[in-house]
Amino acid sequence: MTTLPNPYLPEIATVVETVQETPNIKTFRVVLNNAERMKAFRFEPGQVGQLSLFGVGESTFVINSPPTRMEYLQFSVMMAGEVTTALHGLKPGDQVGVRAPLGNCFPYEAMKGKNVVFVGGGIGMAPLRTLLLFMLDKRKDYKNISLLYGARSPQDMAFQYDLPDWTGRKDMTTVLTIDREAPGWEHTVGLIPNVLLEMNPSPKNTVAVTCGPPIMIKFTLQALKKLGFEDDQIVTTLEKRMKCGVGICGRCNIGTKYVCVDGPVFTYAQLKELPNEL
């Protein structure tokens, strides 16, 4: 893993491509200006980075491209405040600051030889995407892979360029769902927790990885428990709470834990030992 001499000092990167995922989510593909740094850059699925615009501020986003594909680093940004609004104005050729990698990663080594069920909602698909693509690139290391990805409407579903591959693959099961009927929609209709119960994945030798809006996670956790998943079989991520990224500012602490150092990835068993944050 590459570390910077000063953890507060961002690397300068250039935006090489942007993708308007949804009306309020935009993806940025960036390359570090220092070619040697870019070549040496290493991270693990689930780790995050801070994107900064000088004179505006910085925010935390998961690196949602996989470490098996290093042509660029991909970040997806939901417009929600001053920094994210400014980031949405970036175009190819613009410069941005990057502090990465930060935080821990998904326990992908411990998942080897197991079934993996991904449950993502909206922008919550971003952290799942990096792990999913990583596992697909190392397909023989994992058993059955299932994906349940949902959004309010077809227009709110990000990463649509990935969907044809995911739905067409024979080595994974993909279920796409939206909250209510929409013209031209050919997939499932229903709320994610309800669809998950209908899918009825077996908890035997299985890990569930979930991320999405807090209300979705709350009811998805309940559904997984109904299906028989133990707390240590459920993994989620809390990167939205991070600020400095190095355990100094205290903005992201949950009880005795710092999301930027001890997380952002936690099992449900770990979260239940902390003050309720879901």
ZAMI-374759 format. One record per residue (C-alpha): residue number from 0; residue in one letter; x, y, z negated. Coordinates in steps of 0.02 Angstrom, whole numbers, plus 50000, padded with zeros to 5 digits. Example, Ala and Ser with C-alpha at 12.3 -4.5 7.8 and 13.67 -1.06 7.14 Angstrom:
BEGIN
+-----+-----+-------+-------+-------+
|   n | res |    xx |    yy |    zz |
+-----+-----+-------+-------+-------+
|   0 |   A | 50615 | 49775 | 49610 |
|   1 |   S | 50684 | 49947 | 49643 |
+-----+-----+-------+-------+-------+
***
This chain:
BEGIN
+-----+-----+-------+-------+-------+
|   n | res |    xx |    yy |    zz |
+-----+-----+-------+-------+-------+
|   0 |   M | 50000 | 50000 | 50000 |
|   1 |   T | 50069 | 50171 | 50047 |
|   2 |   T | 50075 | 50301 | 49909 |
|   3 |   L | 50107 | 50486 | 49927 |
|   4 |   P | 50245 | 50575 | 49827 |
|   5 |   N | 50116 | 50697 | 49758 |
|   6 |   P | 49942 | 50621 | 49734 |
|   7 |   Y | 49862 | 50792 | 49752 |
|   8 |   L | 49950 | 50831 | 49917 |
|   9 |   P | 49847 | 50780 | 50069 |
|  10 |   E | 49918 | 50715 | 50231 |
|  11 |   I | 49868 | 50816 | 50383 |
|  12 |   A | 49767 | 50717 | 50508 |
|  13 |   T | 49687 | 50753 | 50675 |
|  14 |   V | 49508 | 50710 | 50718 |
|  15 |   V | 49519 | 50604 | 50876 |
|  16 |   E | 49334 | 50561 | 50894 |
|  17 |   T | 49166 | 50597 | 50813 |
|  18 |   V | 49003 | 50501 | 50816 |
|  19 |   Q | 48834 | 50573 | 50768 |
|  20 |   E | 48767 | 50419 | 50680 |
|  21 |   T | 48600 | 50492 | 50622 |
|  22 |   P | 48529 | 50668 | 50609 |
|  23 |   N | 48625 | 50693 | 50444 |
|  24 |   I | 48769 | 50567 | 50455 |
|  25 |   K | 48924 | 50600 | 50560 |
|  26 |   T | 49074 | 50487 | 50580 |
|  27 |   F | 49253 | 50548 | 50600 |
|  28 |   R | 49396 | 50445 | 50669 |
|  29 |   V | 49561 | 50523 | 50616 |
|  30 |   V | 49745 | 50488 | 50642 |
|  31 |   L | 49882 | 50551 | 50525 |
|  32 |   N | 49990 | 50679 | 50613 |
|  33 |   N | 50147 | 50597 | 50545 |
|  34 |   A | 50165 | 50447 | 50660 |
|  35 |   E | 50276 | 50353 | 50538 |
|  36 |   R | 50151 | 50379 | 50397 |
|  37 |   M | 50012 | 50317 | 50508 |
|  38 |   K | 50110 | 50164 | 50559 |
|  39 |   A | 50152 | 50123 | 50378 |
|  40 |   F | 49980 | 50162 | 50308 |
|  41 |   R | 49900 | 50015 | 50216 |
|  42 |   F | 49736 | 49999 | 50125 |
|  43 |   E | 49614 | 49864 | 50071 |
|  44 |   P | 49427 | 49846 | 50107 |
|  45 |   G | 49328 | 49957 | 49990 |
|  46 |   Q | 49462 | 50085 | 49954 |
|  47 |   V | 49418 | 50267 | 49980 |
|  48 |   G | 49498 | 50430 | 50033 |
|  49 |   Q | 49474 | 50615 | 50002 |
|  50 |   L | 49439 | 50720 | 50156 |
|  51 |   S | 49478 | 50903 | 50135 |
|  52 |   L | 49450 | 51064 | 50230 |
|  53 |   F | 49569 | 51197 | 50173 |
|  54 |   G | 49479 | 51343 | 50094 |
|  55 |   V | 49320 | 51241 | 50075 |
|  56 |   G | 49355 | 51089 | 49968 |
|  57 |   E | 49366 | 50899 | 49974 |
|  58 |   S | 49249 | 50752 | 49950 |
|  59 |   T | 49267 | 50564 | 49932 |
|  60 |   F | 49219 | 50441 | 50069 |
|  61 |   V | 49255 | 50258 | 50094 |
|  62 |   I | 49373 | 50210 | 50235 |
|  63 |   N | 49245 | 50113 | 50335 |
|  64 |   S | 49359 | 50051 | 50473 |
|  65 |   P | 49441 | 49886 | 50422 |
|  66 |   P | 49627 | 49868 | 50382 |
|  67 |   T | 49636 | 49740 | 50522 |
|  68 |   R | 49604 | 49879 | 50649 |
|  69 |   M | 49723 | 50023 | 50624 |
|  70 |   E | 49701 | 50128 | 50782 |
|  71 |   Y | 49623 | 50261 | 50670 |
|  72 |   L | 49544 | 50285 | 50499 |
|  73 |   Q | 49355 | 50303 | 50502 |
|  74 |   F | 49252 | 50403 | 50378 |
|  75 |   S | 49064 | 50432 | 50385 |
|  76 |   V | 48993 | 50587 | 50304 |
|  77 |   M | 48814 | 50622 | 50251 |
|  78 |   M | 48775 | 50808 | 50253 |
|  79 |   A | 48729 | 50852 | 50074 |
|  80 |   G | 48823 | 51007 | 50017 |
|  81 |   E | 48951 | 51141 | 50059 |
|  82 |   V | 49098 | 51025 | 50097 |
|  83 |   T | 49000 | 50896 | 50194 |
|  84 |   T | 48912 | 51031 | 50294 |
|  85 |   A | 49081 | 51105 | 50339 |
|  86 |   L | 49148 | 50933 | 50386 |
|  87 |   H | 49002 | 50909 | 50504 |
|  88 |   G | 49068 | 51056 | 50603 |
|  89 |   L | 49230 | 50967 | 50646 |
|  90 |   K | 49263 | 50916 | 50825 |
|  91 |   P | 49401 | 50815 | 50911 |
|  92 |   G | 49567 | 50904 | 50895 |
|  93 |   D | 49526 | 50985 | 50728 |
|  94 |   Q | 49637 | 50958 | 50576 |
|  95 |   V | 49583 | 50884 | 50410 |
|  96 |   G | 49672 | 50837 | 50248 |
|  97 |   V | 49673 | 50654 | 50193 |
|  98 |   R | 49719 | 50586 | 50022 |
|  99 |   A | 49712 | 50398 | 50032 |
| 100 |   P | 49703 | 50258 | 49989 |
| 101 |   L | 49621 | 50280 | 49819 |
| 102 |   G | 49534 | 50162 | 49699 |
| 103 |   N | 49518 | 49974 | 49697 |
| 104 |   C | 49449 | 49860 | 49832 |
| 105 |   F | 49320 | 49725 | 49858 |
| 106 |   P | 49379 | 49557 | 49786 |
| 107 |   Y | 49398 | 49482 | 49958 |
| 108 |   E | 49530 | 49357 | 49903 |
| 109 |   A | 49411 | 49285 | 49772 |
| 110 |   M | 49275 | 49275 | 49905 |
| 111 |   K | 49375 | 49158 | 50016 |
| 112 |   G | 49285 | 48993 | 50041 |
| 113 |   K | 49121 | 49068 | 49984 |
| 114 |   N | 48959 | 49124 | 50067 |
| 115 |   V | 48940 | 49313 | 50071 |
| 116 |   V | 48775 | 49407 | 50077 |
| 117 |   F | 48786 | 49592 | 50124 |
| 118 |   V | 48639 | 49704 | 50076 |
| 119 |   G | 48656 | 49883 | 50138 |
| 120 |   G | 48540 | 50032 | 50147 |
| 121 |   G | 48569 | 50189 | 50250 |
| 122 |   I | 48741 | 50267 | 50224 |
| 123 |   G | 48773 | 50126 | 50099 |
| 124 |   M | 48820 | 50020 | 50250 |
| 125 |   A | 48984 | 50117 | 50262 |
| 126 |   P | 49080 | 50026 | 50124 |
| 127 |   L | 49002 | 49860 | 50174 |
| 128 |   R | 49057 | 49888 | 50355 |
| 129 |   T | 49243 | 49885 | 50313 |
| 130 |   L | 49228 | 49721 | 50217 |
| 131 |   L | 49112 | 49643 | 50346 |
| 132 |   L | 49226 | 49683 | 50493 |
| 133 |   F | 49377 | 49625 | 50393 |
| 134 |   M | 49291 | 49458 | 50359 |
| 135 |   L | 49238 | 49439 | 50540 |
| 136 |   D | 49418 | 49468 | 50593 |
| 137 |   K | 49470 | 49331 | 50470 |
| 138 |   R | 49315 | 49225 | 50499 |
| 139 |   K | 49391 | 49056 | 50455 |
| 140 |   D | 49426 | 49113 | 50276 |
| 141 |   Y | 49242 | 49132 | 50233 |
| 142 |   K | 49088 | 49021 | 50242 |
| 143 |   N | 48914 | 49085 | 50290 |
| 144 |   I | 48902 | 49273 | 50314 |
| 145 |   S | 48732 | 49357 | 50306 |
| 146 |   L | 48688 | 49541 | 50328 |
| 147 |   L | 48529 | 49631 | 50279 |
| 148 |   Y | 48538 | 49812 | 50335 |
| 149 |   G | 48394 | 49931 | 50316 |
| 150 |   A | 48347 | 50114 | 50338 |
| 151 |   R | 48192 | 50221 | 50330 |
| 152 |   S | 48176 | 50225 | 50520 |
| 153 |   P | 48275 | 50171 | 50674 |
| 154 |   Q | 48344 | 50348 | 50686 |
| 155 |   D | 48415 | 50333 | 50509 |
| 156 |   M | 48513 | 50175 | 50546 |
| 157 |   A | 48700 | 50210 | 50561 |
| 158 |   F | 48833 | 50112 | 50656 |
| 159 |   Q | 48714 | 50067 | 50797 |
| 160 |   Y | 48864 | 50030 | 50909 |
| 161 |   D | 48901 | 49881 | 50794 |
| 162 |   L | 48725 | 49810 | 50792 |
| 163 |   P | 48724 | 49719 | 50960 |
| 164 |   D | 48878 | 49620 | 50908 |
| 165 |   W | 48813 | 49583 | 50733 |
| 166 |   T | 48641 | 49528 | 50792 |
| 167 |   G | 48713 | 49427 | 50936 |
| 168 |   R | 48848 | 49331 | 50843 |
| 169 |   K | 48819 | 49147 | 50809 |
| 170 |   D | 48938 | 49145 | 50660 |
| 171 |   M | 48834 | 49263 | 50552 |
| 172 |   T | 48652 | 49299 | 50513 |
| 173 |   T | 48591 | 49478 | 50533 |
| 174 |   V | 48423 | 49549 | 50480 |
| 175 |   L | 48383 | 49731 | 50518 |
| 176 |   T | 48235 | 49813 | 50434 |
| 177 |   I | 48150 | 49983 | 50424 |
| 178 |   D | 48026 | 50043 | 50294 |
| 179 |   R | 47876 | 50060 | 50410 |
| 180 |   E | 47824 | 50020 | 50588 |
| 181 |   A | 47902 | 50123 | 50727 |
| 182 |   P | 47875 | 50122 | 50916 |
| 183 |   G | 47994 | 50004 | 51004 |
| 184 |   W | 48062 | 49925 | 50845 |
| 185 |   E | 48086 | 49737 | 50874 |
| 186 |   H | 48158 | 49686 | 50707 |
| 187 |   T | 48091 | 49665 | 50530 |
| 188 |   V | 47982 | 49793 | 50443 |
| 189 |   G | 47986 | 49802 | 50254 |
| 190 |   L | 48081 | 49870 | 50104 |
| 191 |   I | 48254 | 49795 | 50080 |
| 192 |   P | 48222 | 49707 | 49912 |
| 193 |   N | 48062 | 49626 | 49980 |
| 194 |   V | 48148 | 49569 | 50139 |
| 195 |   L | 48292 | 49500 | 50035 |
| 196 |   L | 48170 | 49393 | 49936 |
| 197 |   E | 48096 | 49330 | 50100 |
| 198 |   M | 48270 | 49285 | 50162 |
| 199 |   N | 48292 | 49185 | 50002 |
| 200 |   P | 48482 | 49164 | 50005 |
| 201 |   S | 48548 | 49028 | 49892 |
| 202 |   P | 48662 | 49089 | 49751 |
| 203 |   K | 48764 | 48927 | 49759 |
| 204 |   N | 48945 | 48970 | 49800 |
| 205 |   T | 48887 | 49143 | 49857 |
| 206 |   V | 48935 | 49323 | 49823 |
| 207 |   A | 48814 | 49466 | 49857 |
| 208 |   V | 48886 | 49636 | 49904 |
| 209 |   T | 48765 | 49783 | 49901 |
| 210 |   C | 48769 | 49971 | 49923 |
| 211 |   G | 48638 | 50102 | 49960 |
| 212 |   P | 48530 | 50234 | 49879 |
| 213 |   P | 48515 | 50211 | 49689 |
| 214 |   I | 48331 | 50163 | 49697 |
| 215 |   M | 48371 | 50030 | 49828 |
| 216 |   I | 48513 | 49960 | 49724 |
| 217 |   K | 48401 | 49954 | 49570 |
| 218 |   F | 48270 | 49845 | 49653 |
| 219 |   T | 48397 | 49746 | 49753 |
| 220 |   L | 48483 | 49696 | 49590 |
| 221 |   Q | 48314 | 49640 | 49523 |
| 222 |   A | 48284 | 49537 | 49680 |
| 223 |   L | 48455 | 49456 | 49670 |
| 224 |   K | 48423 | 49409 | 49489 |
| 225 |   K | 48256 | 49331 | 49539 |
| 226 |   L | 48349 | 49230 | 49669 |
| 227 |   G | 48464 | 49161 | 49534 |
| 228 |   F | 48622 | 49263 | 49562 |
| 229 |   E | 48730 | 49283 | 49407 |
| 230 |   D | 48794 | 49456 | 49361 |
| 231 |   D | 48972 | 49414 | 49414 |
| 232 |   Q | 48909 | 49358 | 49586 |
| 233 |   I | 48847 | 49534 | 49626 |
| 234 |   V | 48968 | 49670 | 49684 |
| 235 |   T | 48932 | 49854 | 49718 |
| 236 |   T | 49028 | 50016 | 49739 |
| 237 |   L | 49012 | 50189 | 49659 |
| 238 |   E | 49131 | 50298 | 49760 |
| 239 |   K | 49008 | 50443 | 49765 |
| 240 |   R | 49055 | 50483 | 49585 |
| 241 |   M | 49239 | 50516 | 49620 |
| 242 |   K | 49321 | 50688 | 49618 |
| 243 |   C | 49510 | 50699 | 49592 |
| 244 |   G | 49540 | 50518 | 49638 |
| 245 |   V | 49685 | 50490 | 49517 |
| 246 |   G | 49604 | 50479 | 49345 |
| 247 |   I | 49645 | 50655 | 49286 |
| 248 |   C | 49490 | 50765 | 49296 |
| 249 |   G | 49370 | 50649 | 49203 |
| 250 |   R | 49228 | 50688 | 49323 |
| 251 |   C | 49197 | 50506 | 49366 |
| 252 |   N | 49210 | 50422 | 49196 |
| 253 |   I | 49076 | 50298 | 49145 |
| 254 |   G | 49104 | 50260 | 48963 |
| 255 |   T | 49286 | 50205 | 48953 |
| 256 |   K | 49306 | 50175 | 49140 |
| 257 |   Y | 49359 | 50294 | 49278 |
| 258 |   V | 49278 | 50257 | 49445 |
| 259 |   C | 49429 | 50322 | 49541 |
| 260 |   V | 49551 | 50209 | 49448 |
| 261 |   D | 49451 | 50060 | 49384 |
| 262 |   G | 49332 | 50066 | 49532 |
| 263 |   P | 49246 | 50113 | 49642 |
| 264 |   V | 49207 | 49927 | 49661 |
| 265 |   F | 49126 | 49841 | 49513 |
| 266 |   T | 49032 | 49680 | 49482 |
| 267 |   Y | 48861 | 49696 | 49403 |
| 268 |   A | 48933 | 49606 | 49252 |
| 269 |   Q | 49060 | 49746 | 49231 |
| 270 |   L | 48929 | 49882 | 49252 |
| 271 |   K | 48816 | 49805 | 49121 |
| 272 |   E | 48954 | 49830 | 48993 |
| 273 |   L | 48951 | 50017 | 49029 |
| 274 |   P | 48820 | 50154 | 49005 |
| 275 |   N | 48682 | 50132 | 49134 |
| 276 |   E | 48735 | 50221 | 49295 |
| 277 |   L | 48625 | 50134 | 49426 |
+-----+-----+-------+-------+-------+
***
